[in-house]
């Protein structure tokens, strides 16, 4: 009888110890799960905080989506003379034509994200400011003719000419707006439209019988996707030209391949136009030749 009671006591005691141990194990598991959950949360939070860059977020937010058709917000500055065209030439190779019609100094240097290694040259944007009291709120069309390499790091997309920046102001407020220096603006991509202008080809000074290059200017539409060259009247195949720098396209020429040249342009929309015999025989490097076509 005593032995039975002792066995029962020991069994009950063992069950009690096992139960206590199980409760301790469960508590430890719950504590560890809670710690891991908190650790995972704080790790995620730390990663998000570490990766957050307000300037980068701002720069990304200001890039328009294709076909959006709406206005996006960005910051703009200005450079050069207050009533000038920024700087002559710039990174697109247009030289002093930026001061002449059809550009008429209404140009801009663009952040690298819009300059796009030169493929953004000649593209058009409408810009307007409404933030400052002196702003007119009316859109101004500007053309990319230069690059502003440091603008992206400052969340600035457009470094406008003094003329372009001042044109966003109410009449008489041009100087006051330029004194602001950097202004919040709205902008959107638009097709270029230069009434009365035709596509022009400024022959690169380095062109020779074995190599031809030219800066392409004054094209209407949504920008150039491709350029080809062919000796006029040859009936041969088109030679594909390659982007060189800015708005300049280049091609290595076969032996015995003299001008005159015809040039075929393909717009980003896919439309093609041909400037027949636009580059004459005995052309002069550095000179501009105007076609009779445009998009």
C-alpha positions in Angstrom: 0.0 0.0 0.0 2.8 2.4 1.0 4.7 1.4 -2.1 1.7 2.2 -4.3 1.2 5.6 -2.6 4.9 6.4 -3.1 4.7 5.4 -6.7 1.6 7.5 -7.2 3.3 10.4 -5.4 6.4 10.1 -7.6 4.3 9.8 -10.8 2.3 12.9 -9.7 5.5 14.7 -8.9 7.1 13.8 -12.2 4.0 14.9 -14.1 4.1 18.2 -12.2 7.8 18.6 -13.0 7.1 17.8 -16.7 4.2 20.3 -16.7 6.4 23.0 -15.2 9.1 22.3 -17.7 6.7 22.4 -20.5 5.3 25.7 -19.3 8.8 27.1 -19.1 9.6 25.9 -22.6 6.4 27.4 -24.0 7.2 30.7 -22.3 10.7 30.7 -23.7 9.4 29.9 -27.2 6.8 32.7 -26.9 9.5 35.1 -25.7 11.9 34.2 -28.5 9.1 34.5 -31.1 8.3 38.0 -29.8 12.0 39.0 -29.9 12.4 37.7 -33.4 9.3 39.6 -34.5 10.5 42.8 -33.0 14.0 42.2 -34.5 12.5 41.7 -37.9 10.4 44.8 -37.6 13.3 47.0 -36.5 15.5 45.5 -39.3 12.9 46.3 -41.9 12.5 49.8 -40.4 16.3 50.4 -40.4 16.6 49.2 -44.0 13.8 51.6 -45.1 15.4 54.5 -43.2 18.8 53.7 -44.5 17.6 53.5 -48.1 15.5 56.6 -48.0 16.9 59.6 -49.9 14.5 62.6 -50.1 16.4 64.1 -53.1 16.3 60.9 -55.0 12.6 60.5 -54.3 12.0 64.0 -55.4 14.0 63.5 -58.6 12.1 60.3 -59.4 8.8 61.9 -58.7 9.5 64.7 -61.2 10.1 62.5 -64.2 6.9 62.4 -66.3 5.5 59.0 -67.3 5.1 58.4 -71.0 1.7 59.5 -72.3 0.6 61.0 -69.0 -0.4 64.3 -70.7 -0.5 66.1 -67.4 1.8 68.5 -65.5 4.6 67.3 -63.2 6.3 69.4 -60.5 10.0 70.2 -60.5 12.5 72.9 -59.5 14.1 75.2 -62.1 17.0 77.6 -61.9 18.5 79.9 -64.6 22.0 80.8 -65.9 23.8 83.1 -68.2 22.8 86.7 -68.9 19.4 87.8 -67.5 18.1 88.4 -71.0 20.3 85.9 -72.8 20.3 82.4 -74.1 22.2 80.7 -71.3 25.5 79.9 -72.9 26.3 79.8 -76.6 26.5 76.3 -78.0 26.2 74.1 -75.0 26.3 70.4 -74.8 24.0 69.9 -77.9 26.3 71.6 -80.4 23.8 74.2 -81.6 26.4 77.0 -81.1 25.0 80.6 -81.4 21.8 79.5 -83.2 20.2 79.3 -79.8 19.9 83.1 -79.9 18.3 83.0 -83.3 14.8 82.0 -84.6 13.2 79.6 -84.1 14.9 79.1 -80.7 15.0 82.9 -79.9 16.8 82.2 -76.6 13.8 80.3 -75.2 16.0 77.3 -74.3 17.1 75.3 -71.3 19.9 73.2 -70.0 18.5 69.9 -68.7 19.5 67.6 -65.9 21.2 64.4 -67.1 18.0 62.5 -66.6 16.3 64.6 -69.3 19.4 65.3 -71.4 19.8 61.5 -71.8 23.4 61.5 -73.2 22.3 63.8 -76.0 19.2 62.1 -77.2 17.2 64.7 -75.3 18.7 67.5 -77.4 16.1 69.4 -79.4 13.1 68.1 -77.4 10.5 70.6 -76.2 8.9 71.2 -72.8 6.3 73.6 -71.6 7.1 75.2 -68.2 5.2 77.5 -66.0 5.4 78.8 -62.4 2.5 79.5 -60.1 4.2 79.4 -56.7 5.5 83.0 -56.5 3.1 86.0 -56.6 5.1 87.3 -59.6 4.4 84.2 -61.7 2.1 84.5 -64.6 0.9 80.9 -64.6 1.1 80.8 -68.4 3.1 78.0 -70.1 6.3 78.8 -71.9 7.8 76.4 -74.5 11.5 75.8 -74.2 14.0 73.6 -76.1 16.7 71.5 -74.5 20.0 72.8 -76.0 22.5 72.1 -73.1 23.1 69.8 -70.2 23.3 70.7 -66.5 25.3 67.8 -65.0 24.9 68.9 -61.4 21.2 69.6 -61.5 20.0 66.1 -60.6 21.9 66.1 -57.3 20.0 69.3 -56.4 16.6 68.0 -57.5 16.6 70.6 -60.3 15.5 69.4 -63.8 15.7 72.6 -65.8 18.4 75.3 -65.8 16.7 77.8 -67.9 18.1 80.7 -69.9 17.6 84.1 -68.3 15.1 84.8 -71.1 13.1 81.6 -70.5 13.0 82.1 -66.7 11.9 85.7 -67.0 9.2 84.8 -69.5 7.3 82.8 -66.8 6.7 86.1 -64.9 3.9 88.6 -65.1 4.7 91.6 -67.4 7.3 93.8 -65.6 8.2 91.1 -63.1 10.9 89.4 -65.0 13.8 90.7 -62.9 11.9 90.0 -59.6 11.3 86.4 -60.6 15.0 86.0 -61.6 16.0 87.3 -58.2 14.3 84.3 -56.7 17.0 82.2 -58.2 15.4 78.7 -57.9 11.6 78.4 -58.4 9.2 75.5 -58.2 7.6 75.0 -61.6 5.2 72.7 -63.4 6.3 71.1 -66.7 5.3 68.6 -69.4 6.8 67.2 -72.5 5.3 68.5 -75.8 5.9 68.1 -79.5 8.2 70.8 -81.0 6.5 73.1 -83.5 8.7 75.7 -85.3 6.4 77.4 -87.8 8.2 78.2 -91.0 11.3 76.3 -90.0 12.8 73.3 -91.7 15.3 70.7 -90.5 18.9 72.0 -90.7 22.2 70.2 -90.7 25.3 71.9 -89.2 28.2 70.0 -90.7 30.8 69.0 -88.1 34.2 70.7 -88.6 35.8 67.2 -88.5 33.9 65.9 -91.6 36.1 64.7 -94.5 35.9 62.2 -97.5 36.0 59.2 -95.1 33.8 60.6 -92.3 30.7 62.7 -92.1 28.9 64.2 -89.0 26.3 66.9 -88.5 24.3 68.5 -85.8 20.6 68.2 -86.6 18.4 71.2 -85.6 14.9 72.7 -85.8 13.1 69.4 -86.2 9.4 69.4 -85.2 7.7 66.5 -83.4 8.8 64.3 -80.6 12.6 63.9 -81.2 14.8 61.9 -83.5 15.2 58.1 -83.1 17.4 57.4 -86.1 19.4 59.0 -88.9 20.6 57.5 -92.2 22.7 58.9 -95.1 22.9 58.0 -98.7 24.8 59.5 -101.7 22.2 61.3 -103.8 21.3 59.4 -107.0 23.3 56.3 -106.1 20.3 54.1 -105.7 22.2 52.2 -103.0 21.4 51.3 -99.4 21.2 53.8 -96.6 24.1 54.1 -94.2 23.0 54.1 -90.6 24.5 57.0 -88.7 25.3 56.8 -85.0 24.9 59.3 -82.2 28.2 61.1 -81.6 27.5 63.7 -78.9 24.7 66.1 -78.2 22.6 66.5 -81.4 25.5 65.4 -83.6 25.2 62.1 -85.6 28.1 60.5 -87.4 29.0 57.9 -90.0 32.2 56.3 -91.5 32.0 56.6 -95.3 32.9 53.9 -97.8 35.8 54.6 -100.3 34.8 56.8 -103.2 31.6 58.0 -101.6 31.4 61.8 -102.4 28.6 64.2 -101.7 25.9 65.3 -102.4 24.1 63.4 -99.6 20.5 62.8 -98.8 19.5 62.3 -95.2 16.6 60.2 -93.9 15.3 61.0 -90.4 13.1 58.7 -88.2 11.1 60.4 -85.4 10.3 58.7 -82.1 6.8 58.3 -83.4 8.1 56.2 -86.3 7.5 58.8 -88.9 10.2 59.2 -91.6 11.2 62.1 -93.7 13.9 62.5 -96.4 16.0 65.6 -97.0 17.0 65.0 -100.6 20.4 66.3 -101.7 20.6 68.5 -98.5 24.4 68.2 -98.3 25.8 69.5 -101.5 28.9 68.4 -103.4 32.0 70.2 -102.1 30.2 71.1 -98.8 32.1 73.2 -96.3 32.7 71.7 -92.8 31.2 74.1 -90.1 28.5 75.4 -92.4 24.7 74.9 -91.9 22.5 73.5 -94.7 18.8 73.8 -94.6 16.4 71.2 -96.0 12.9 71.8 -97.3 11.2 69.2 -95.0 10.1 68.8 -91.4 8.1 66.4 -89.4 
